[in-house]
Amino acid sequence: MGRQERAVRTRRLILEAAATVFDEYGYEGATIGEVVARAGVTRGAVYFHFASKRELAQGVLEEQFGEQGIPERHCKLQEFVDMGMLVAHLMPHDPLLSAGARLSLGQDLFGDLDGGAAPGWIGRVEAVLVAAGERGELLPHVVPAETAWLVTGAWTGVQIQSHKFTGRADLERRVAALYQHLMPSIAVPGVLAVLDLGVDRGARVAAEMAQAREV
């Protein structure tokens, strides 16, 4: 294994360990020492990649955007749904996503972490909605930037409630219900009729992506 590949793997190992620590203790309670212990690396290795706890937290927030590339669909609104359903499927088992949610929701951290993961998700959702509008998939009143903001906020609220009441055990069902209520208000009838809004949509997308990686 080359030096660069080892560095990439070590960085990823550190981020995964940091995610479990942030998810368990929050930003204030997390320590570099605990990250070192869980990653099984030296303190120097952590500081080689991340100069501070803030940089480590920012790395956890940014890492989630490198892995959730949705397969391209003929219908952009299906990509919009798939994005939210995939995260709903993965979050209960993915420390990076779970930690990103906790870090983003720490009210005292907004200034320190630039709003957490929210700006990145809003931007990603808006880009898909803009593309959907260009293809004539949106109803005339829909403004992609406003809808992206509202949908991201609604998704976050559903996640919080699911986490509070069931430990996210019902998150996929709750997010599916969100889209089933939302899509009639933004999608033209012809597109709405062909959208897959099933509760298991995220699981099927995840399986599709896993199969593609094996090819």
C-alpha positions in Angstrom: 0.0 0.0 0.0 1.4 3.4 -1.0 1.9 6.3 1.4 -0.9 8.3 -0.1 -3.4 5.4 0.1 -2.4 4.7 3.7 -3.0 8.4 4.5 -6.4 8.3 2.9 -7.3 5.2 4.9 -6.0 6.6 8.1 -8.0 9.8 7.6 -11.2 7.8 7.0 -10.5 5.7 10.1 -10.1 8.8 12.2 -13.3 10.4 10.8 -15.3 7.2 11.5 -14.0 7.1 15.0 -14.7 10.8 15.5 -18.2 10.3 14.3 -19.0 7.7 16.9 -17.5 10.0 19.6 -19.4 13.1 18.5 -22.6 11.1 18.1 -22.3 9.7 21.6 -21.0 12.7 23.5 -21.8 15.7 21.3 -19.3 18.4 20.4 -18.6 19.7 23.9 -18.3 16.3 25.5 -16.1 14.8 22.7 -12.3 14.7 23.2 -9.4 14.1 20.9 -8.2 11.4 23.4 -11.3 9.4 22.9 -11.0 9.7 19.2 -7.4 8.4 19.4 -8.5 5.5 21.5 -11.3 4.4 19.2 -9.4 4.9 16.0 -6.4 3.0 17.3 -4.0 5.6 16.0 -1.5 8.0 17.6 -2.5 11.5 18.7 0.1 12.7 16.2 -1.8 10.9 13.4 -5.0 12.7 14.3 -3.3 16.1 14.4 -1.5 15.4 11.1 -4.9 15.4 9.4 -6.9 17.7 11.7 -5.4 20.6 13.6 -8.2 20.9 16.1 -11.5 19.4 17.4 -13.3 22.0 15.3 -11.6 20.8 12.1 -12.4 17.2 13.0 -16.0 18.0 13.5 -16.0 19.9 10.2 -14.4 16.9 8.5 -17.2 14.6 9.8 -19.8 17.0 8.4 -18.2 17.2 5.0 -17.4 13.5 4.7 -21.1 12.6 4.4 -21.4 14.5 1.1 -18.7 12.3 -0.5 -20.8 9.1 -0.3 -24.4 9.8 -1.0 -24.3 10.3 -4.8 -27.7 9.2 -6.0 -27.9 7.1 -9.3 -29.0 9.4 -12.1 -32.7 8.9 -13.1 -34.7 10.0 -16.1 -37.0 11.8 -13.6 -35.1 14.3 -11.5 -37.9 14.4 -8.8 -37.2 10.7 -8.3 -33.6 11.6 -7.5 -35.0 14.2 -5.1 -37.0 11.5 -3.3 -34.2 8.9 -3.5 -31.8 11.3 -1.8 -34.0 11.7 1.3 -35.0 8.1 1.4 -31.5 6.8 1.1 -30.3 9.0 4.0 -33.3 7.8 6.1 -32.3 4.2 5.4 -28.6 4.7 6.2 -28.7 7.1 9.1 -29.7 4.6 11.9 -26.6 2.6 11.0 -24.1 5.2 9.8 -22.2 7.1 12.5 -21.1 9.8 10.0 -24.7 10.7 9.1 -25.9 10.4 12.7 -23.0 12.5 14.1 -23.6 15.0 11.3 -27.2 15.4 12.5 -26.2 15.9 16.1 -23.5 18.4 15.3 -25.8 20.3 13.0 -28.5 20.5 15.7 -26.3 21.9 18.4 -27.6 25.5 18.6 -24.4 26.8 20.2 -22.3 25.4 17.4 -23.9 27.2 14.4 -21.4 30.0 14.4 -18.5 27.7 14.9 -19.4 25.1 12.3 -21.0 27.3 9.7 -24.6 25.9 10.2 -23.5 22.3 10.3 -24.5 20.0 7.5 -27.7 22.0 6.7 -26.2 24.4 4.0 -24.7 21.5 2.1 -28.0 19.5 2.1 -30.0 22.6 1.1 -27.7 23.3 -1.8 -27.8 19.7 -3.0 -31.6 19.5 -2.8 -31.9 22.9 -4.6 -29.7 21.7 -7.4 -31.9 18.7 -8.1 -35.0 20.8 -7.9 -33.6 23.3 -10.4 -32.8 20.4 -12.8 -36.4 19.1 -12.3 -37.8 22.5 -13.1 -35.8 22.7 -16.3 -37.3 19.4 -17.3 -40.8 20.6 -16.6 -41.4 18.3 -13.6 -42.4 21.1 -11.2 -45.7 22.9 -10.8 -45.5 26.6 -11.8 -45.5 28.0 -8.3 -42.5 26.0 -7.1 -39.3 28.1 -6.3 -36.5 25.6 -5.9 -34.5 27.6 -3.3 -37.5 28.0 -1.1 -38.7 24.4 -1.5 -35.2 23.1 -0.7 -35.0 25.1 2.5 -38.5 24.0 3.6 -38.0 20.3 2.7 -34.6 20.2 4.5 -36.2 21.7 7.6 -39.1 19.3 7.4 -36.8 16.3 6.9 -34.8 17.4 9.9 -37.9 17.7 12.1 -39.0 14.3 11.1 -35.6 12.9 12.0 -35.6 14.6 15.4 -39.0 13.2 16.2 -38.2 9.7 15.0 -34.9 9.8 17.0 -36.7 11.0 20.1 -39.6 8.5 20.1 -38.2 5.4 18.5 -34.4 5.8 18.2 -34.9 6.2 14.4 -36.5 2.8 14.1 -39.4 4.3 12.2 -37.4 6.9 10.3 -37.9 5.4 6.8 -41.7 5.1 7.3 -41.9 8.7 8.6 -39.8 10.1 5.8 -41.8 8.2 3.2 -44.9 9.8 4.7 -43.3 13.2 4.4 -42.7 12.7 0.7 -46.2 11.2 0.1 -47.6 14.4 1.5 -45.2 16.8 -0.1 -44.9 15.6 -3.7 -48.5 16.4 -4.8 -47.8 20.0 -4.0 -44.7 20.3 -6.2 -44.8 17.7 -8.9 -46.8 17.9 -12.1 -49.5 15.1 -12.3 -47.7 13.1 -15.0 -44.5 12.9 -12.9 -46.3 12.3 -9.7 -48.0 9.3 -11.1 -44.7 7.5 -11.8 -42.8 8.4 -8.6 -41.8 5.6 -6.4 -42.5 6.7 -2.8 -42.4 3.3 -1.2 -41.2 3.0 2.4 -38.4 0.6 1.2 -37.2 3.0 -1.5 -34.0 3.9 0.4 -33.1 0.3 1.0 -33.5 -0.5 -2.7 -31.4 2.5 -3.7 -28.7 1.4 -1.3 -28.7 -2.1 -2.7 -28.5 -0.7 -6.2 -25.5 1.4 -5.3 -23.8 -1.5 -3.5 -24.2 -3.7 -6.5 -22.8 -1.0 -8.8 -19.7 -0.7 -6.6 -19.0 -4.4 -6.9 -19.0 -4.3 -10.7 
